[in-house]
Amino acid sequence: MSQLNVLITGANRGIGLQLAKQYAESGAKVFATCRKPSAELERSKVEIISNIDVAAPDAPQQISQALGDEKIDLLINNAGILTRETLDDAPAEDIQQQFKVNALAPLMITLGLLPHLNKHAKVAMITSRMGSLTDNGSGGYYGYRMSKAALNAAGVSLARDLKDHGIAVALLHPGYVQTDMVNNTGDISAAESAQRLRQRIDELSMANSGTFWHSNGEVLPW
């Protein structure tokens, strides 16, 4: 069996870092993109592609150039940001930036890297159950909720459009994870979340492509 080639965005910390480390430890060749690598990422056995702002228009081209002739078996669009808008405080610029990073960037990077994807490759979008309309019982977080709902829509369209290419797409909620994004108040560690996400990715096939999963295996409502 040939070595698995994995590309992960936003890999300098949190879930992205744990995914990079775990895939590398399993024997995969990991390409880890980030704006600036953390010390822990630099200690990992991965190939770092730094100075990547996923929201920049030329990010897909930068990543493609860094890859050269390398092909990818698994693309994980993990990079994301969260701000906390309320009814009384919802700056448009914050909402727009979340759209750029959380929704537009994963789509553009996936499209830009299509020539690098092997036949029967997999694409994983790290989304959030906060993008679920059915599951929204508390309101607020306008930019994050809207951007993740948009990402889900893009992921389903990609699943349909990439079907003839044999490429499956997963929309994956990592769980409530102890990361800097939520001030480490989550209920599972980033390492456990990464382990669960890897299991869901292993189970991804053309039959369940375009499905919205919780990392624990639960299928989430739209």
NUMAR-426192 format. One line per field, with one value per residue: residue number from 1; x, y negated, z negated of N, C-alpha, C, O in turn; chain. Coordinates in nm, 3 decimals, decimal comma. Each point is the difference from the previous one (the first is absolute). Last residue first. Example, Ala and Ser with C-alpha at 12.3 -4.5 7.8 and 13.67 -1.06 7.14 Angstrom:
<nodes>
pos: c(2:1)
n.px: c(1,285:-0,022)
n.py: c(0,225:0,683)
n.pz: c(-0,708:0,024)
ca.px: c(0,082:-0,089)
ca.py: c(-0,119:-0,119)
ca.pz: c(-0,006:0,000)
c.px: c(-0,077:0,090)
c.py: c(-0,109:-0,120)
c.pz: c(-0,073:0,000)
o.px: c(0,051:0,104)
o.py: c(-0,111:0,002)
o.pz: c(-0,017:-0,066)
unit: c(A:A)
</nodes>
This chain:
<nodes>
pos: c(222:221:220:219:218:217:216:215:214:213:212:211:210:209:208:207:206:205:204:203:202:201:200:199:198:197:196:195:194:193:192:191:190:189:188:187:186:185:184:183:182:181:180:179:178:177:176:175:174:173:172:171:170:169:168:167:166:165:164:163:162:161:160:159:158:157:156:155:154:153:152:151:150:149:148:147:146:145:144:143:142:141:140:139:138:137:136:135:134:133:132:131:130:129:128:127:126:125:124:123:122:121:120:119:118:117:116:115:114:113:112:111:110:109:108:107:106:105:104:103:102:101:100:99:98:97:96:95:94:93:92:91:90:89:88:87:86:85:84:83:82:81:80:79:78:77:76:75:74:73:72:71:70:69:68:67:66:65:64:63:62:61:60:59:58:57:56:55:54:53:52:51:50:49:48:47:46:45:44:43:42:41:40:39:38:37:36:35:34:33:32:31:30:29:28:27:26:25:24:23:22:21:20:19:18:17:16:15:14:13:12:11:10:9:8:7:6:5:4:3:2:1)
n.px: c(-2,939:0,124:0,231:0,221:0,474:0,343:0,419:0,165:-0,461:-0,219:-0,326:0,144:0,025:0,280:0,090:0,083:0,568:0,420:0,303:0,072:0,515:-0,025:-0,139:0,377:0,322:-0,155:0,091:0,469:0,097:-0,163:0,301:0,404:-0,089:-0,277:-0,402:-0,363:0,081:0,159:0,509:-0,042:-0,154:0,347:0,486:-0,034:-0,171:-0,606:-0,464:-0,150:0,008:-0,325:-0,017:-0,189:0,294:-0,015:0,363:0,013:0,114:-0,224:-0,573:-0,281:-0,035:-0,435:-0,341:0,172:0,034:-0,407:-0,070:0,273:-0,154:-0,341:0,173:0,210:-0,303:-0,139:0,338:0,014:-0,362:0,079:0,332:-0,126:-0,322:-0,048:-0,452:-0,380:-0,331:-0,151:0,186:0,146:-0,218:0,340:0,602:0,478:0,304:0,298:0,581:0,547:0,315:0,053:0,349:-0,004:0,387:0,021:0,143:0,288:0,241:0,261:0,216:-0,289:-0,398:0,028:-0,287:-0,540:-0,073:0,011:-0,438:-0,406:0,050:-0,070:-0,486:-0,244:0,191:0,273:-0,286:-0,419:0,062:0,044:-0,448:-0,232:0,183:-0,139:-0,480:-0,181:-0,337:-0,180:-0,467:-0,241:0,436:0,472:0,558:0,428:0,476:0,180:0,438:0,141:0,149:0,035:0,367:0,008:0,374:0,138:0,504:0,582:0,382:0,414:0,118:0,034:-0,071:-0,365:-0,562:-0,217:-0,148:-0,499:-0,497:-0,118:-0,197:-0,428:-0,027:-0,117:0,328:0,566:0,543:0,530:0,279:0,033:0,376:-0,060:0,212:-0,043:0,119:0,050:-0,213:-0,513:-0,042:0,060:-0,366:-0,150:-0,341:-0,252:-0,288:-0,133:0,286:-0,057:0,294:-0,096:0,038:-0,089:-0,221:0,133:-0,183:-0,522:-0,138:0,092:-0,347:-0,474:-0,026:-0,024:-0,484:-0,355:0,188:0,295:0,308:-0,305:-0,387:-0,037:0,242:-0,019:0,357:0,005:0,276:0,171:-0,008:0,075)
n.py: c(-1,947:0,573:0,503:0,476:0,280:0,245:-0,307:-0,547:-0,332:-0,236:0,063:0,094:0,114:0,537:0,478:0,449:0,052:0,087:0,101:0,064:-0,191:-0,500:-0,057:0,040:-0,429:-0,377:0,064:-0,169:-0,535:-0,217:0,025:-0,373:-0,505:-0,023:-0,114:-0,137:-0,681:-0,462:-0,332:-0,464:-0,033:-0,037:0,341:0,612:0,528:0,119:0,340:0,159:0,180:-0,084:-0,080:0,260:0,158:0,341:0,244:0,206:0,238:-0,282:-0,143:-0,304:-0,589:-0,426:0,011:-0,211:-0,566:-0,322:-0,057:-0,384:-0,557:-0,184:-0,109:-0,499:-0,438:-0,066:-0,259:-0,575:-0,273:-0,046:-0,387:-0,550:-0,201:-0,029:-0,102:0,229:0,343:0,552:0,323:0,434:0,039:-0,186:0,125:-0,026:0,100:0,514:0,056:0,150:0,170:0,445:0,286:0,433:0,370:0,400:0,230:-0,169:-0,474:-0,473:-0,441:-0,410:-0,362:-0,537:-0,537:0,012:-0,041:-0,485:-0,369:0,044:-0,187:-0,562:-0,287:-0,029:-0,245:-0,546:-0,494:-0,217:-0,335:-0,578:-0,377:-0,214:-0,465:-0,549:-0,300:-0,150:-0,101:-0,018:-0,122:0,551:0,410:0,356:0,072:0,370:0,263:0,354:0,350:0,446:0,443:0,396:0,417:0,483:0,432:0,285:-0,281:-0,133:-0,305:-0,181:-0,587:-0,249:-0,579:-0,338:-0,074:-0,386:-0,542:-0,171:-0,129:-0,524:-0,556:-0,400:-0,131:0,069:0,396:-0,099:0,186:0,015:0,528:0,555:0,505:0,578:0,387:0,302:-0,397:-0,309:-0,545:-0,170:-0,275:-0,572:-0,393:-0,357:-0,253:-0,071:0,504:0,586:0,477:0,588:0,541:0,603:0,488:0,374:-0,046:-0,501:-0,510:-0,223:-0,320:-0,576:-0,426:-0,191:-0,396:-0,577:-0,304:-0,201:-0,454:-0,402:-0,123:0,076:-0,260:0,198:0,392:0,525:0,490:0,559:0,542:0,495:0,541:0,543)
n.pz: c(-0,910:-0,311:-0,093:-0,276:-0,221:-0,217:-0,334:0,205:0,267:0,434:0,504:0,617:0,466:0,196:-0,107:0,398:0,170:-0,435:-0,504:-0,469:-0,244:-0,294:-0,559:-0,435:-0,207:-0,414:-0,571:-0,289:-0,194:-0,514:-0,487:-0,171:-0,270:-0,547:-0,343:-0,204:0,077:0,068:0,194:0,385:0,577:0,478:-0,089:-0,065:-0,027:0,181:0,155:0,574:0,417:0,565:0,596:0,539:0,535:0,507:0,456:0,556:0,433:0,498:0,110:-0,431:-0,123:-0,033:-0,495:-0,503:-0,129:-0,255:-0,569:-0,335:-0,103:-0,427:-0,540:-0,194:-0,223:-0,553:-0,383:-0,108:-0,375:-0,575:-0,260:-0,120:-0,451:-0,607:-0,375:-0,279:-0,147:0,245:0,572:0,268:0,568:0,441:0,142:0,055:-0,503:-0,074:0,273:0,233:0,436:0,432:0,416:0,448:0,324:0,464:0,393:0,502:-0,016:0,021:0,010:0,345:-0,277:-0,290:0,007:-0,255:-0,572:-0,300:-0,086:-0,420:-0,540:-0,179:-0,169:-0,531:-0,499:0,025:0,118:-0,336:-0,458:-0,003:-0,032:-0,487:-0,283:0,123:-0,179:-0,580:-0,450:-0,608:-0,200:0,033:-0,076:0,010:0,032:0,381:0,196:0,503:0,243:0,391:0,105:0,533:0,294:0,412:0,227:0,361:0,340:0,200:0,325:0,199:-0,218:-0,466:-0,098:0,310:-0,127:-0,370:0,121:0,234:-0,279:-0,237:0,163:-0,172:-0,613:-0,447:-0,324:-0,245:-0,204:0,006:-0,178:-0,121:-0,122:-0,175:-0,423:-0,429:-0,530:-0,326:0,123:-0,237:-0,503:-0,093:0,275:0,381:0,390:0,398:0,127:0,072:0,202:0,199:-0,043:0,094:-0,353:-0,274:-0,576:-0,302:0,235:-0,108:-0,458:-0,065:0,184:-0,263:-0,411:0,076:0,072:-0,420:-0,337:0,190:0,302:0,549:0,449:0,544:0,346:0,338:0,128:0,256:-0,108:0,280:0,107:0,087)
ca.px: c(0,034:-0,103:-0,060:-0,033:-0,138:-0,070:-0,035:0,118:0,069:0,025:0,040:-0,072:-0,093:0,056:-0,043:-0,137:-0,089:-0,003:-0,055:-0,130:0,022:0,061:-0,106:-0,088:0,070:-0,010:-0,137:-0,014:0,072:-0,077:-0,114:0,052:0,026:0,128:0,096:-0,016:-0,069:-0,115:0,025:0,069:-0,106:-0,117:0,006:0,097:0,083:0,139:0,033:-0,039:0,101:0,000:0,027:-0,020:-0,064:0,010:-0,104:0,048:0,028:0,146:0,054:-0,040:0,120:0,080:-0,073:-0,024:0,123:0,016:-0,098:0,044:0,108:-0,060:-0,076:0,099:0,046:-0,112:0,003:0,111:-0,027:-0,111:0,046:0,099:-0,052:0,111:0,131:0,023:0,047:-0,096:0,024:0,062:-0,088:-0,118:-0,129:-0,051:-0,054:-0,144:-0,050:-0,107:-0,025:-0,024:-0,071:0,006:-0,106:0,043:-0,054:-0,130:0,001:-0,073:0,089:0,101:-0,055:0,086:0,135:-0,004:-0,037:0,117:0,101:-0,046:0,001:0,136:0,057:-0,082:-0,071:0,086:0,120:-0,040:-0,031:0,127:0,059:-0,081:0,029:0,134:-0,003:0,074:0,023:0,138:0,043:-0,100:-0,128:-0,095:-0,124:-0,026:-0,127:0,001:-0,125:0,019:-0,020:-0,015:-0,080:0,008:-0,096:-0,106:-0,062:-0,143:-0,060:-0,062:0,072:-0,014:0,079:0,141:0,028:0,006:0,119:0,117:0,003:0,034:0,103:-0,039:0,063:-0,096:-0,096:-0,126:-0,125:-0,039:-0,033:-0,016:-0,073:0,054:-0,087:0,059:-0,070:0,059:0,137:-0,010:-0,041:0,116:0,027:0,000:0,129:0,062:-0,028:0,005:-0,071:0,031:-0,091:0,080:-0,037:0,080:-0,055:0,038:0,144:0,019:-0,050:0,086:0,130:-0,019:-0,017:0,129:0,085:-0,041:-0,133:-0,044:0,100:0,056:-0,013:0,014:-0,086:0,023:-0,105:0,040:-0,109:-0,009:0,081:-0,085)
ca.py: c(-0,124:-0,059:-0,124:-0,082:-0,039:0,091:0,121:0,088:-0,032:0,091:-0,090:0,013:-0,111:-0,131:-0,097:0,026:-0,063:0,071:-0,077:0,056:0,138:-0,009:-0,038:0,116:0,096:-0,049:0,025:0,146:0,041:-0,045:0,091:0,130:-0,007:-0,057:0,102:0,121:0,113:0,039:0,132:-0,021:-0,007:-0,065:-0,143:-0,072:-0,088:0,039:-0,119:0,008:0,065:-0,080:0,059:-0,121:0,009:-0,120:-0,011:-0,069:0,100:0,007:0,065:0,141:0,082:-0,030:0,033:0,144:0,067:-0,019:0,087:0,139:0,021:-0,005:0,124:0,105:-0,017:0,045:0,146:0,048:-0,023:0,086:0,139:0,027:-0,014:0,051:-0,063:-0,125:-0,107:-0,028:-0,131:0,016:0,076:-0,084:0,066:-0,031:-0,135:0,015:-0,008:-0,097:-0,010:-0,137:-0,018:-0,138:-0,044:-0,078:0,057:0,064:0,130:0,107:0,077:0,071:0,116:0,117:-0,027:-0,015:0,129:0,088:-0,042:0,028:0,145:0,056:-0,021:0,053:0,124:0,107:0,019:0,058:0,140:0,072:0,019:0,102:0,127:0,043:0,062:-0,075:0,088:-0,022:-0,136:-0,090:0,005:-0,109:0,021:-0,119:-0,020:-0,102:-0,072:-0,138:-0,015:-0,145:-0,039:-0,144:-0,054:0,099:0,004:0,027:0,090:0,115:0,045:0,145:0,067:-0,016:0,083:0,139:0,016:0,003:0,128:0,112:0,085:0,051:-0,078:-0,096:0,070:-0,056:0,020:-0,127:-0,115:-0,104:-0,123:-0,102:-0,043:0,054:0,114:0,123:0,013:0,045:0,140:0,083:0,004:0,128:0,009:-0,130:-0,092:-0,142:-0,081:-0,137:-0,110:-0,118:-0,084:0,031:0,122:0,115:0,023:0,059:0,136:0,090:0,011:0,080:0,139:0,051:0,017:0,120:0,056:0,022:-0,043:0,112:-0,043:-0,144:-0,056:-0,144:-0,078:-0,140:-0,097:-0,095:-0,121:-0,119)
ca.pz: c(0,068:0,086:-0,048:0,117:0,017:0,090:-0,075:-0,008:-0,126:-0,113:-0,109:-0,128:-0,015:0,033:-0,101:-0,044:0,095:0,128:0,112:0,037:0,044:0,133:0,094:0,016:0,085:0,137:0,048:0,014:0,121:0,116:0,012:0,041:0,143:0,039:0,042:-0,081:0,060:-0,085:-0,059:-0,129:-0,102:0,058:-0,026:0,082:-0,085:-0,022:-0,079:-0,139:-0,084:-0,122:-0,130:-0,080:-0,132:-0,082:-0,102:-0,120:-0,103:-0,016:0,120:0,003:0,005:0,119:0,122:-0,002:0,040:0,145:0,067:-0,010:0,096:0,133:0,019:0,026:0,138:0,083:-0,002:0,081:0,142:0,044:-0,004:0,104:0,136:0,081:-0,006:0,074:-0,087:-0,106:-0,060:-0,132:-0,088:-0,027:0,018:0,132:-0,009:-0,015:-0,137:-0,014:-0,143:-0,043:-0,127:-0,047:-0,090:-0,117:-0,124:0,021:0,064:-0,067:-0,087:0,081:0,070:-0,016:0,048:0,146:0,059:-0,014:0,097:0,135:0,024:0,012:0,133:0,109:-0,032:-0,053:0,083:0,128:-0,026:-0,012:0,132:0,068:-0,066:0,042:0,132:0,102:0,114:0,046:-0,027:0,054:-0,071:0,021:-0,075:-0,081:-0,071:-0,107:-0,027:-0,047:-0,144:-0,015:-0,116:-0,026:-0,097:-0,019:-0,132:0,004:-0,099:0,068:0,119:0,018:-0,103:0,035:0,118:-0,047:-0,085:0,088:0,072:-0,088:0,061:0,132:0,107:0,056:0,086:-0,051:0,072:0,061:-0,085:0,102:-0,031:0,088:0,109:0,122:0,059:-0,054:0,053:0,139:-0,002:-0,033:-0,143:-0,072:-0,069:0,020:-0,109:0,033:-0,098:0,036:-0,033:0,031:0,114:0,117:0,061:-0,084:0,019:0,133:0,001:-0,078:0,067:0,121:-0,041:-0,046:0,117:0,072:-0,017:-0,138:-0,098:-0,076:-0,139:-0,020:-0,104:-0,014:-0,066:0,001:0,008:-0,111:0,010:0,000)
c.px: c(-0,069:0,051:-0,105:-0,079:-0,017:-0,146:-0,078:-0,027:0,120:0,053:0,009:0,064:-0,080:-0,107:0,061:-0,050:-0,146:-0,089:0,012:-0,063:-0,130:0,027:0,054:-0,112:-0,086:0,068:-0,015:-0,138:-0,012:0,066:-0,086:-0,114:0,050:0,012:0,129:0,083:-0,008:-0,076:-0,113:0,017:0,060:-0,112:-0,125:-0,001:0,111:0,076:0,139:0,033:-0,042:0,096:0,001:0,001:-0,011:-0,075:0,029:-0,116:0,051:0,039:0,153:0,061:-0,030:0,123:0,091:-0,073:-0,018:0,127:0,011:-0,095:0,045:0,105:-0,062:-0,071:0,102:0,037:-0,118:0,007:0,112:-0,023:-0,109:0,043:0,100:-0,033:0,101:0,142:0,028:0,036:-0,109:0,019:0,051:-0,091:-0,114:-0,133:-0,046:-0,067:-0,150:-0,043:-0,098:-0,027:-0,009:-0,083:0,024:-0,122:0,058:-0,040:-0,141:0,005:-0,071:0,095:0,103:-0,054:0,091:0,141:0,001:-0,029:0,124:0,109:-0,045:0,000:0,135:0,067:-0,074:-0,074:0,080:0,123:-0,047:-0,024:0,130:0,059:-0,075:0,039:0,136:0,003:0,070:0,033:0,139:0,044:-0,097:-0,129:-0,096:-0,143:0,000:-0,140:0,018:-0,135:0,005:-0,041:0,001:-0,093:0,029:-0,110:-0,111:-0,053:-0,151:-0,069:-0,075:0,080:-0,005:0,090:0,147:0,036:0,017:0,128:0,123:0,000:0,039:0,101:-0,035:0,058:-0,099:-0,108:-0,115:-0,125:-0,034:-0,047:-0,001:-0,084:0,075:-0,092:0,065:-0,064:0,068:0,138:-0,014:-0,035:0,122:0,029:0,002:0,140:0,057:-0,038:0,011:-0,087:0,057:-0,094:0,104:-0,034:0,073:-0,052:0,045:0,148:0,015:-0,047:0,090:0,133:-0,024:-0,010:0,135:0,091:-0,025:-0,134:-0,040:0,097:0,058:-0,019:0,024:-0,103:0,039:-0,116:0,056:-0,114:-0,025:0,089)
c.py: c(-0,117:-0,128:-0,053:-0,121:-0,081:-0,033:0,101:0,128:0,094:-0,075:0,083:-0,090:0,005:-0,107:-0,139:-0,103:0,017:-0,076:0,081:-0,071:0,061:0,139:-0,007:-0,031:0,124:0,095:-0,043:0,036:0,150:0,045:-0,037:0,100:0,135:-0,004:-0,070:0,118:0,121:0,120:0,047:0,130:-0,013:-0,017:-0,072:-0,147:-0,063:-0,105:0,023:-0,132:0,029:0,067:-0,104:0,044:-0,137:0,022:-0,119:-0,021:-0,059:0,107:0,011:0,073:0,150:0,090:-0,016:0,044:0,152:0,067:-0,015:0,097:0,146:0,025:0,005:0,133:0,107:-0,011:0,059:0,152:0,058:-0,013:0,093:0,146:0,038:-0,008:0,061:-0,050:-0,132:-0,119:-0,032:-0,133:-0,001:0,068:-0,095:0,066:-0,051:-0,136:0,023:-0,005:-0,114:0,001:-0,148:-0,010:-0,146:-0,036:-0,068:0,072:0,048:0,129:0,119:0,086:0,072:0,124:0,121:-0,019:-0,008:0,136:0,090:-0,033:0,038:0,152:0,067:-0,012:0,062:0,133:0,121:0,031:0,070:0,148:0,080:0,031:0,114:0,133:0,052:0,075:-0,075:0,100:-0,033:-0,145:-0,096:0,024:-0,119:0,011:-0,134:-0,014:-0,102:-0,070:-0,145:-0,028:-0,151:-0,032:-0,148:-0,052:0,105:0,018:0,012:0,096:0,111:0,051:0,152:0,072:-0,007:0,092:0,144:0,019:0,013:0,134:0,120:0,094:0,059:-0,085:-0,095:0,056:-0,060:0,014:-0,123:-0,125:-0,093:-0,125:-0,098:-0,029:0,042:0,124:0,126:0,021:0,054:0,147:0,088:-0,017:0,128:-0,002:-0,137:-0,084:-0,146:-0,089:-0,133:-0,120:-0,109:-0,082:0,037:0,131:0,122:0,029:0,067:0,145:0,100:0,021:0,092:0,147:0,057:0,026:0,128:0,073:0,025:-0,041:0,100:-0,035:-0,150:-0,057:-0,146:-0,085:-0,141:-0,099:-0,092:-0,125)
c.pz: c(-0,067:0,065:0,097:-0,048:0,129:0,024:0,084:-0,077:-0,007:-0,122:-0,128:-0,106:-0,128:-0,010:0,023:-0,101:-0,043:0,096:0,129:0,119:0,053:0,056:0,142:0,100:0,023:0,097:0,145:0,054:0,024:0,129:0,120:0,018:0,052:0,152:0,044:0,050:-0,090:0,057:-0,092:-0,078:-0,140:-0,102:0,050:-0,039:0,084:-0,080:-0,058:-0,069:-0,142:-0,099:-0,112:-0,145:-0,064:-0,131:-0,091:-0,096:-0,130:-0,102:-0,004:0,119:0,007:0,014:0,123:0,127:0,005:0,051:0,151:0,069:0,001:0,108:0,139:0,024:0,038:0,148:0,076:0,003:0,087:0,150:0,051:0,003:0,108:0,149:0,096:-0,008:0,071:-0,086:-0,102:-0,074:-0,144:-0,101:-0,033:0,030:0,137:-0,021:-0,002:-0,147:-0,021:-0,150:-0,032:-0,127:-0,040:-0,086:-0,125:-0,128:0,028:0,081:-0,065:-0,084:0,087:0,071:-0,005:0,057:0,152:0,061:-0,006:0,102:0,140:0,020:0,017:0,137:0,117:-0,010:-0,046:0,085:0,127:-0,029:-0,007:0,137:0,069:-0,064:0,042:0,133:0,112:0,110:0,055:-0,013:0,068:-0,080:0,014:-0,052:-0,070:-0,057:-0,110:-0,019:-0,048:-0,145:-0,012:-0,115:-0,023:-0,092:-0,002:-0,142:0,022:-0,097:0,071:0,119:0,016:-0,100:0,038:0,115:-0,046:-0,080:0,089:0,075:-0,085:0,063:0,136:0,112:0,065:0,090:-0,078:0,087:0,083:-0,073:0,121:-0,015:0,089:0,118:0,130:0,061:-0,050:0,059:0,142:0,003:-0,025:-0,148:-0,081:-0,061:0,036:-0,120:0,036:-0,087:0,044:-0,012:0,023:0,123:0,128:0,058:-0,078:0,026:0,136:0,010:-0,071:0,072:0,119:-0,037:-0,034:0,120:0,078:-0,001:-0,145:-0,111:-0,097:-0,147:-0,010:-0,096:-0,003:-0,049:-0,005:0,024:-0,118:0,000)
o.px: c(0,017:0,085:0,009:-0,101:0,082:-0,064:-0,036:0,074:-0,007:0,076:-0,101:0,121:-0,094:-0,113:-0,004:-0,118:-0,085:-0,060:0,104:-0,102:0,001:-0,019:-0,067:-0,033:0,001:-0,051:-0,061:-0,012:-0,017:-0,068:-0,046:-0,001:-0,031:-0,073:0,000:0,000:0,056:-0,108:0,025:-0,005:-0,061:-0,075:-0,039:-0,086:0,111:-0,022:0,016:0,053:0,068:-0,020:0,077:-0,090:0,091:-0,115:0,115:-0,101:0,060:0,118:0,059:0,052:0,091:0,047:0,003:0,030:0,050:-0,001:-0,005:0,044:0,026:-0,025:0,003:0,039:-0,003:-0,033:0,014:0,034:-0,026:-0,013:0,026:0,013:-0,032:0,016:-0,035:0,092:0,023:-0,074:-0,110:0,043:-0,079:-0,055:-0,001:-0,057:-0,067:-0,123:-0,071:0,083:0,037:-0,096:0,101:-0,117:0,114:-0,114:0,003:0,082:-0,096:-0,035:0,066:0,065:0,000:0,057:0,096:0,034:0,056:0,085:0,059:0,030:0,054:0,071:0,026:0,013:-0,017:0,053:0,041:0,009:0,033:0,074:0,025:0,010:0,055:0,068:0,009:0,037:-0,062:0,043:0,041:-0,033:0,036:-0,041:-0,007:-0,079:0,091:-0,099:0,095:-0,089:-0,063:-0,118:0,101:-0,120:0,109:-0,116:-0,084:0,075:-0,068:-0,049:-0,115:0,045:0,097:0,100:0,062:0,081:0,109:0,090:0,060:0,094:0,096:-0,037:-0,004:-0,073:-0,056:-0,011:-0,036:-0,015:0,005:-0,119:0,103:-0,119:0,102:-0,056:0,071:0,053:0,088:0,022:0,036:0,080:0,042:0,083:-0,089:0,096:0,077:-0,080:0,110:-0,123:0,115:-0,097:0,072:0,061:-0,030:0,057:0,079:0,034:0,035:0,081:0,062:0,030:0,051:0,086:0,052:0,039:0,086:-0,060:0,086:0,068:-0,063:-0,067:0,114:-0,119:0,114:-0,109:0,077:-0,020:-0,103:0,094)
o.py: c(-0,115:-0,069:0,024:0,014:-0,086:0,061:0,107:0,097:0,112:-0,096:0,041:-0,022:-0,078:0,019:-0,085:-0,033:-0,082:-0,101:0,058:0,045:0,079:0,024:0,040:0,083:0,057:0,024:0,071:0,086:0,044:0,050:0,088:0,076:0,038:0,070:-0,118:0,105:0,001:0,032:0,068:0,001:0,041:-0,098:-0,103:-0,045:0,052:-0,120:0,068:-0,093:0,074:0,116:-0,096:0,071:-0,083:0,046:-0,035:-0,059:0,070:0,030:0,076:0,111:0,083:0,023:0,087:0,105:0,066:0,061:0,100:0,095:0,057:0,073:0,104:0,076:0,051:0,087:0,106:0,058:0,061:0,100:0,087:0,058:0,077:0,097:0,077:0,073:-0,101:-0,034:-0,042:-0,001:-0,004:-0,065:-0,060:-0,020:-0,103:-0,012:-0,038:0,020:-0,118:0,063:-0,069:0,039:-0,046:0,019:0,059:0,068:-0,047:0,002:0,085:0,091:0,123:0,108:0,009:0,057:0,087:0,058:0,032:0,082:0,093:0,048:0,064:0,099:0,122:0,104:0,082:0,106:0,117:0,086:0,086:0,116:0,109:0,081:0,105:0,117:-0,033:0,112:-0,116:-0,083:-0,071:0,114:-0,086:0,079:-0,031:0,035:0,006:0,011:-0,032:0,007:-0,060:0,027:-0,038:0,043:0,005:0,037:-0,097:0,105:-0,017:0,114:0,070:0,061:0,102:0,091:0,056:0,073:0,107:0,078:0,069:0,089:0,122:-0,073:0,032:-0,041:0,048:-0,070:0,003:-0,013:-0,028:0,001:-0,057:0,091:-0,077:0,111:0,054:0,096:0,115:0,083:0,077:-0,082:0,019:-0,043:-0,013:0,041:-0,056:0,003:-0,033:-0,010:-0,040:0,020:0,103:0,106:0,081:0,104:0,117:0,091:0,085:0,111:0,112:0,080:0,087:0,114:0,088:0,024:-0,001:0,085:0,035:0,072:-0,044:0,023:-0,033:0,005:-0,032:-0,047:0,008:-0,010)
o.pz: c(0,043:-0,055:0,121:-0,069:0,032:0,085:-0,049:0,013:0,051:0,012:-0,056:0,001:-0,017:0,043:-0,089:-0,002:0,036:-0,037:0,029:0,053:0,094:0,119:0,095:0,085:0,110:0,110:0,080:0,088:0,114:0,090:0,073:0,097:0,113:0,071:0,037:-0,064:-0,110:-0,049:-0,100:-0,123:-0,099:0,004:-0,055:-0,077:0,008:0,017:-0,101:0,061:-0,071:-0,034:0,002:-0,046:0,013:0,000:-0,025:0,036:-0,081:-0,019:0,076:-0,015:0,001:0,111:0,088:0,057:0,090:0,106:0,073:0,065:0,106:0,096:0,066:0,089:0,112:0,080:0,061:0,103:0,103:0,070:0,083:0,108:0,090:0,074:0,089:-0,036:-0,067:-0,092:0,035:-0,115:-0,095:-0,089:-0,108:0,108:0,009:0,009:0,093:-0,089:0,003:-0,045:-0,008:-0,001:-0,012:0,042:-0,108:-0,062:-0,063:0,118:-0,060:0,053:0,004:-0,014:0,078:0,104:0,067:0,068:0,103:0,087:0,060:0,088:0,101:0,072:0,004:0,039:0,082:0,061:0,023:0,049:0,084:0,040:0,020:0,062:0,064:0,006:0,101:-0,028:0,003:0,085:0,094:-0,023:-0,087:0,052:-0,077:0,063:-0,078:0,085:-0,101:-0,036:-0,036:0,006:-0,042:0,009:0,090:-0,090:0,034:0,042:0,039:0,001:-0,030:0,037:0,031:-0,016:0,004:0,042:0,008:-0,017:0,032:0,077:0,015:0,066:0,105:0,116:-0,108:0,101:0,123:-0,030:0,060:0,032:-0,040:0,062:0,064:-0,015:0,067:0,074:0,027:0,042:0,087:-0,040:-0,084:0,063:0,095:-0,084:-0,001:0,010:-0,031:0,074:-0,092:0,105:0,061:-0,027:0,050:0,056:0,009:0,019:0,063:0,043:0,003:0,037:0,071:0,026:0,007:0,105:-0,088:-0,056:-0,099:-0,074:-0,014:0,015:-0,034:0,058:-0,091:0,112:-0,067:-0,078)
unit: c(A:A:A:A:A:A:A:A:A:A:A:A:A:A:A:A:A:A:A:A:A:A:A:A:A:A:A:A:A:A:A:A:A:A:A:A:A:A:A:A:A:A:A:A:A:A:A:A:A:A:A:A:A:A:A:A:A:A:A:A:A:A:A:A:A:A:A:A:A:A:A:A:A:A:A:A:A:A:A:A:A:A:A:A:A:A:A:A:A:A:A:A:A:A:A:A:A:A:A:A:A:A:A:A:A:A:A:A:A:A:A:A:A:A:A:A:A:A:A:A:A:A:A:A:A:A:A:A:A:A:A:A:A:A:A:A:A:A:A:A:A:A:A:A:A:A:A:A:A:A:A:A:A:A:A:A:A:A:A:A:A:A:A:A:A:A:A:A:A:A:A:A:A:A:A:A:A:A:A:A:A:A:A:A:A:A:A:A:A:A:A:A:A:A:A:A:A:A:A:A:A:A:A:A:A:A:A:A:A:A:A:A:A:A:A:A:A:A:A:A:A:A)
</nodes>
